[in-house]
Amino acid sequence: MVAITINISEHQLQKLQELAQKLGISTEELLSASVEDLLNHPKSDFTEAANYVMQKMLNFIGD
């Protein structure tokens, strides 16, 4: 397994942690599952799925 680093704001991290806690999983598991879901969509659906997931995450983080 490979590790990556991304830069996000403290607010975004807090929102991700809150969502992960509500789901009963770690923040790392939440992000890993999100990436896996994006990668498992057929190519024709990838852009639509990526936009959907990103919009949902931005809406959640923006609250």
Buried (B, 14 or more C-beta within 10 A) or exposed (E): EEEEEEEEEEEBEEBBEBBBEEEEBEBEEBBEEBEEEBEEBEEEEEEEBBEEBEEEBEEEBEE
